[in-house]
Amino acid sequence: MTEAIRKPPANPYVALLKDAGLAALVALGVGAPLLGMQTVPGGRGLALIPRPGLLLATVAAVFVGRFLLGLLFANRRSAARREAEAPPRIGPSPMARIGKLVAPGLLAFSVLMPVIPGIGRYEIDLGTLVLTYVMLGWGLNIVVGLAGLLDLGYVAFYAVGAYGYAIMAKFFDLSFWAALPLTGLFAATWGIILGFPVLRLRGDYLAIVTLAFGEIIRVVLLNWTTLTGGPNGMSGVPRPTFFGLPFSMAGGEGTFAGFFGLEPSALHRVTFLYYLILALALLTNFVTIRLRRHPVGRAWEALREDEIASRALGLSVVAVKLTAFATGAMFGGFAGAFFATRQGFISPESFTFIESALILAIVVLGGMGSQLGVAIAATLMIGGFEVFRGLEEFRMLVFGLAMVAIMVWRPRGLVSGREPSVSLGKRGTIGSEHVAEGKG
């Protein structure tokens, strides 16, 4: 009798259709006065012109989009449930296996891009810009992705490196190669200065303080006119040389073209700058990967996962946070010095909060802790701006929709990298093989 009166299981598609219909009704109510009517100049004032087609198309798009999102989340919940019930997976994840194939290909393309037939100055300049943001993303990834410290003022170290190099080159007559390590050291010092006031802060409070730090640096640069030029900026920043050989269109024995017997060309300096930022970016990647397996890198990851547990294990949270801020700031300073020597002109307008937000978006969308994900995200975001440049005001709309889509389909980033760099043996065994062999 009980079996006979038991209700049948609810159809999940009915609930999804009801939810999509409710969203469509809300869109109809909100969009009727905004999209359904258009005001145009009339004979004695304004006239209203109905636009039912646009309104119905918007409501239909909301209905279909809401239904597809609900279906996507339902499938993801089912997949997560099946994965939780499945036995633990042994070996590298599929994304890690794909990364081992993609990373060498991207590296080979980056090295060979300037010599590929059909590649001109525009493509090389765009590649230089992309690599600059790749380097900035990798630097911020140390602070946000590895140490778990939300930094909204990373552009401050970028500015410190740029202005540091410009001041040393103009007032102390230092070359780019002599000033480059000093700018990194200078930026790392400012990273430590920022780290001390935020040692006890976490989450939103840490983000607010780092945001304020970035704005303080920008305001100082804007008002210290005797040193930084104020809003007028600093022009005439010296260009780098190839081991003392300047890039000059005039040619001659003491120039790059004259020494190698080449025809003077502006493309020589552009290509040299491209390979320079590529070398700096690869240096950033190499140091980061090495540090991840170093005790300090494991301490960063432990701090990211649980600060209280890190304290209980005896880690010096003060030292861990300061090393993360200093290391990330150092690479930001290197990128700033390169930016100054490439542009030849810097001003506070180049170091606004939007730059920090863009770099943070690259890290989050790429996958916090993932070097490959950050590189792919920087390529897509910076290159995407150029692809949609012709759309004018719709460019930011397309950019925002793309970011929302990535966060819906890949909430942990394009390439998730939150797994520990060093583990106790194979996944699911908790190092049992090492213990059995007497290595535990």
N, C-alpha and C positions, 0 to 999 in steps of 0.2 A: 504494500500500500504506500509505503514511504517512497519507494522508487517511482511509483506511478505519478505522484504529485510533485516530484522534484522538478524544479525549473531547468530548462535546458541552458547550457552555457551561453552567455551573451556573445553576440557577434562583434568582434573588435572593429570591423569596418563600419558598423552602424555608429559606434561612438566617435570614430574619426570623422564621419560625414556630419554628425551633429556639431562637432567642434568646428569643422570648416564652415558650416552654414552660419554658426554664430559669429565667426570672424568676418564672414562676408556681410552679414547684417550690420556689424559695427562699421565696416568700411563703407557701406552704403550710407549710413547715417552721417558719418564724418565727411565723406567725399561729396555728398549731394550739393552742399553750398559751395564747396571749394573747387571741385572738378566738374560738377554738372552744369555750372553756370560760368559764363565768361563776360566780363565787363568790357565794352568797347565804346569809344567816343560816339555819341549820337548827335542829333540836331541841336538840342538844347542842354545836353548833359551827357550822362552815361546810359547805355542801353545794355540789357541782359540778353545774351544769346545762349540758349540751351545747348549742352553738349552731351546728349545721352549716350552716344557711342563710346566716348572716352570713359564715362562713369561706369558703364556696363563692363567694359574691358578691364577696368581696374578691379571691380568687384569680382569678376571671374578669375582674374589673376590671383587675388587674395584667397579665394576659395580653393583653387587648385594648389597654390603654394602651401597653404595651411594643411591641406590633406596630405600632400607629399611629405612635409616635415613630420607630421604625426606618424605616417607610415615608416619614415626613416628611423625615428626614435624608437618605435615599437620593435623594428627589426634589430636595432642596436641593443635594446634591452634583452631580446631573446638570445642574441649572439653572446652577450656578456654572461647570461645565465648558463648557456652551454659551455662557455669557456671556464666558468667557475666550477662546473661539475666535471669537466674533463681532467684527466691526469696531468700533472705538471709537464711542461714542454722542456725537453733537454736539447741544448745546443743554441746557436744564435737565432734571433728572430728573423722572419723574412725581410723586414726592413733593413736589418743589419747586413744581410746578404746582398740586398740590392745596393746598399751604400758602398760596399766593397767594389762593385762594378761601376757605379756612377762617379765616385770620387776620382779615380784615375783618369776617366774620360774628361771630366771637367778640368782637371789639372793640365792634361795634354792640350786641350783646346785653348786654355788660357795662355800657355806658353807659346803656342804656334799661331795665335790669332793675328798678330801684326803682319805676319808673312803670308797669310792666306790670300790667294788672288781675289781681287774685288774688295778687299778691306781697305778703306780710306781713313782720312783723318777723323771724320765724324765717328766712325765705329770705334777707333782707338780711344778718342776722348770719352765716349760713352763707357767703354770698358774700364778706363781709368777711374771714372766716377763710381762705377759699380764696385770695383775693387776697394775704393776708399770706404764705402759703406760696409763692405764685407769685413774689412779690418776693424771698423768701429763696432760692428755687430759682434765679432769675436772678442773684442775687448770688453764690451758690456756683458757678454755671455759669461765671463768669469764671475762677475759680481752677481748677476741675476740668475743665470742658469746653473752655475756650479755652487755658489755660496747661498743662493736664495735670498739675496738682499735687493729689494725693489728700489732701484735708483732712477729717479726722474730728472736728475741734473747732470747726466753724463756729458752733455754738451759743454759743461764748464771746463772739463779737462781737455776737450777738443780745442776750446778757445785759449786755454792756458798754453798749450803747445804751439798754437799758431802765433799768438802774440809774443810768446817767449822767444821763438826763433826770429821773428821780425825785429824784436828789440836787440837781440844779441848780434844779428847780422848788420843792422843799421848803425847801432851806437858803439859796438865793440868789434866790428869788422871780422866776425867769425864766419867761416864758411859753413855750408849746409852740413857737411860731414862732421865737422867739429861741434856744431851746435845740436845735432840730432840727439846724441846721448844725453846732453844736458837738458834738452826739453823734456825727454822722458823722465829724467830724475826730478826735474822741477814739477812736472805733473804728478808724479808719484808722491812727492812731498805734500802737494795740495790734497791728494787722495787721503793721506794719513790725517791731515788737518780736518777734512770732512769726517773721517771715521771716528775721531774721538768724541764729538758731541752726540753721535747716534749709536753709541755702544749699547745703550739700554733700550733702544727703540726697535720696534718690529712692525711689519705690515704697513698699514695706512700712515701711521705716524712717521715711519722711516721715509716713506715716499714724499710726504709733505716737507720734511726737513731737506731732503736732497733737491726737491724742486726749488725751495727757497735758496739753497746754495747756488744753484745754477743761475737764478735771477740776480743774486747778489753779484756774482762775477760779471754778468752782462751789464749791470748798472755801473759797476766800478769802471769797466772798460769804456762805457759811454760817457762818464763824467771826468775821468782822469785825462783831460785833454793834453796836458803837457807831455805825457808819456805815450799814450795810445792814440792821440789824435782825435779822441772823442767820436762824435757821430761821423766825422769825415774819414775816419779810418786811417790806415797806414798804407801808402803806396810806395812803389819802387823797391819792393822786397826782392833781394837778390835771388837769381835763379841758381839751381845746382849745376855743377860741372861734372864732366866725365873724367875723374881723376885729374882735375886741374885744367882740362880742355873745355873751353866754353863753346856753346852752340851758337855760331854766328853765321848770318847770311852772307857776310862779306868774304868769308873764306880766309885763307892765309895759313901760315905755318903753325901759329899758336892756337888754332881752332880744331874742333873735332873733325870737320870735313877735310881740312888741309892735312892733318896728321895721317888720316887714313886714305887720302887721295880720292875723296868722294866729291860729288857735286853738291854745293851747299843747298840744303833743303830744310824747311820748317818741320818736316816730318821726322827728322832725326831727334829733335828735342821732345816731340810728342811721344815717339816710341820709347825714348829713354825714360821719360816720366812713367809710362805704362809699366815698363819692367821694374822700375824702382818701387812703385806701390805694390806690384806683384810680389817682389822680394820681401817687402815689409809685411805684407799680409801672410805670406808663407812663414815668416819668422814668428808672427803672432800665433799661427796655428801650431807650429812645431813646439813652441814653448808651452802653450796651453795643454797640448796632448801629453807632453812630458810631465808637466806639473800635476795632471790628473792622476797619474800613477805614483806620484811622489807623496810622502806623508801629508804635506800641506794640502794637496788636492783631495785626498781622502778626508781630511778634516773639513774642507769646504763642503763636500757632499754630505758629511755627517751633520754639519750645521744646518744645511738646507733641509734635511729630513726631519730633524728634531733637535732644537737648541737645548732643551732641558736635558735630554739624554746625553748630548755632547758634554754638557757641564758635569753630569754624573760620571762620565767616563774619564774625567780629568783633563779634558781639552781646555786650553786657554782660549776662550771665546773672544777675548780682546785681541789677542794676536791673530787669530784666524780671520776676524773681520777686517782688521787693519791690513793684513797681507792681501786680502781679496780686493779691497778698495785701492791699495797702492798698485797692485799688478794691473788691474783694469785701467786705472788712470794713466799708467805709464804708456800703454799702447794707444790710449786716446791722445796722449801728448805727441807720440810719434806721428799719428795720423794728422794732427793739427799742424805740425811742422811741415809735413808734405803738402797739405792744403795751402799753406801760406806761400811756399816756394813755387807751387804750380800756378796759383792765381796771380801772384805778384802784387796783390792788393787784398787787404782784409779790413773788415769793419764789424761792429757789434751786430749788425743785421744778419750776419751769417751764422750766429750762434744763439738763436732763439729757442724757446721751449719746443717749437714744432720739430726742430732737429732731434731733440731728445726723444720726443714721442715717436718719431719715425724710426730711430735706431732701436728703441724698445719694441716697437711693432715688428721689426725684422727679427728680433730675438724670439718673441712670443710666437709669431706665425711660423717661423722656421722650426721651433721646438727648443725649449729651454734646455741647455746642456748639450745640444747637438751641433757640432761644427759644420757638418754637411748641410743640415737644415737651415742654418743661418746663411750660408753661402747661397743656397737655392732661393731663399726668401729675399735676400738682397738683390739678386739678379732679377727676380720677377717683379719686385716692387719698384726698383729704380728704373729697370728697363721698361716696365709697364707704363710709367709716367711718360716716357718718350713715345711709346706705341700709341697711346691715347692723347697725345698732345693736340692733335687736330680736332678733338671733341670739345675743346675749350672748357666751358663750365660743367659739362657732363663728365669730365675726366675724374673729378673727385667723387661723383656719384658712382661711377663704375668701380673706382678704387675701393670705396666703402662697401659696396655690395660684394666685391670679391673677398674682402677681409671677413665679412659676416659669413659668407659661404665656407671659407676655410675653417672658421671657428665652429661651424655647425658640423661639418664632415670630419674635420681633424681637430678636435678641441685641444689636444696636447701638442699641436704643431704639425708641420709637414713631416718631420722626422723626429719622433719622440726619442729623447736621450736621457731619461731619468733613471735608467738602470745603473747600479754602482759600477765604477770602473774596475774594481777589484772585488771578487767574491770568493767564498769558501768552496771552491770546486764547482761541479756542474749544478745547474739549476735543478731544484727538487731533491738533491741528495744531501745538502747541507754539509758538504765536505766529508761524507762518510768514507769515500775512497782514500782520502788523505789520512784520516784517522786510522783506517785499517792498515795502511802502509807505515804507520808510525810517523807521519808528517804533520799531523794535526797540531 
